[in-house]
Amino acid sequence: MDNKILFPAIITSIEDPLMIGRVRAEIESDRNDDILKSITDPPFNIKKDIWGDRDPFIFKPLLPYYYNTPLAVGEMVLVIFANKDFKFDNQYFIQSDFTSPMRANFNSNVEARITTGSGRRFKSNLSLKNLDGTYRKNKTKGIFVEPQDNGIIGRGSSDVIVKDNDVLIRSGKYKGQLDPREFPNPNINRSFVQVSQFNTRKIILPPVEFEFDREKFLATKFLIEWVIQNPDSTSTFNGVVNLYTLKQNERVAINKLDINSSVDDLKAIRARLSFNGLSKDNTIAFINNFILNCDNLLKLDDGTQLFLPNEVKYPIFFRPGFATVVRLNGSFGKVIPQNLVDIYNNIKFDKFAKTSGYGFIYSKGSTKIPTLTETTEITQTQIINEDNSATLIGADEIYLLSHKSDVVPNKNKIDLTGSLYGIEQDKIIDNILPNTSSMVRGEELLELINLIVRFLITHAHPFPGLPPVSVTEDGSTINNLLSELSLATKKILNKKIRMN
């Protein structure tokens, strides 16, 4: 006994003369030629009897008349009989499986089988989502109707979506053509109408001013480098302390310059002091004294010139020289001398400083990072429980048309004959565009009117009969007025939103 309920059939025609959504389709399992031959008295005439009472291949939609399902010749439908033992009497169809939203324009009968048991032989289409419901490519989110929403989906880039509190009508939701093997590209410039109801309202409160301090990113002016020339010594030490001027460059900014920064190409020697045979403690004192002298003096007692009179010397950065840094890092597998570490740990401008061996002097006697006090405005918002609604219309070009608008001088009445099922682009370009006017931006228009009124009220004439003075009492000028008038067509008029 055959227990089949649904029978696959291939659509051969969708041009129902009655326009009630019927299709002509041939059941795959039937011998359709024999069915036609069995119709006698008189024999079935393919030209005269098609879509008539004697046509055995007409199937009625199982959905109500008020829901039209777009179908195409060559697609598969599933047909059902009121009594399958008496075919061709009361027979209906339902749309077959769709295998991908990217096949909305046409879903062949072969493709329709992919998600069925027999479809295991076919390669499946691209999945848009992961198993956890997230999108594999985030850019595809929003192109197709989500499972929790109602949708009326067109064959192309148009659909109508009904969400909990929103209705969205849109066209051009993706770019190019859909391909089930490729991810679709969203089109942010789609045409849409959105009708929304909100349960809360966000209110913009007056801005609040507050002050904050931020670091003042200065360029370092001078660099002090100390070098221990015999770091492996266990008793006395030789070395040198150099003072360099720094060429102004982003690499010497106080937020970028550090112990490892390479600035050899930016520094020039200003002063140099050497020491020989000093104990560890005396070596530490020598280097620290040089750093302190750079903060306090322009010239050393021996006549060494450190800075010029009135020269800006801060910030000053001190650090070990390259050769000393290499030894402190234990480079080349050499053991780090403990005496060198002790010297490094005791080189400080400020004995309370957290770092040793290197540091900044930002101003006389100070290692505190300079800051700038700035004032900024923070916009505050408040969310209140209040029902409110909004309607949004978006497109590259928007036309607002009224059937009863008076004809504008020098324009013609817009003829909407033949547009009952939609307006074609040629009609928009040839008839609607030239007979509509640009919308006016209200606030920008008021600005221009205010400028004109101010000029009229405050202007003066040098003598009766002469043109007005070019600058009015409140500072308005003729040039400013003329400039604003010349900008009016772009600033005040929106040529992409038009009305009749």
Buried (B, 14 or more C-beta within 10 A) or exposed (E): EEEEEEBBBBBBBBEBEEEEBBBBBBBEEBEBEEBBEEBEEEEBEEEEBBBEEBBBBBBBBBBEEEEEEBBEBEBBBBBBBEEBEEBBEEBBBBBBBBBBBBBBEEBBBEBBBBBEEEBEEBEEBBEBEEEEEEBEEEEBEBBBBEEEEEBEBBEBBBBBBBBEEBBBBBBBBBEEEBEBEEBBEBBEEBBBBBBBEEEEEEEEEEEEEEEEEEEEEBBBBBBBBBBBBBBEBEEBBBBBBBBBBBEEBEBBBBEBBEBEBEBEEBBEEBBEBEBEEBEBEEBBEBBBEBBEBBBEEBBBEEEBEBBEEEEEBBBBBBBBBEEBBBBBEEEEEEEBBEBBBEBBEBBBBEEEEEEBBBBBBBBEEBBEBBEEEEEEEEEEEEEEEEEEEEEEEEBEEBBEBEEEEEEEEEEEEBEEEEBEEEBEEEBEEEBBBEBBEBBEBEEBBEBBEEBBEBBEEBBEEEEEEEEBEEBBEEEBEBEBBEEBEEEEEEBBBBEEBBBB
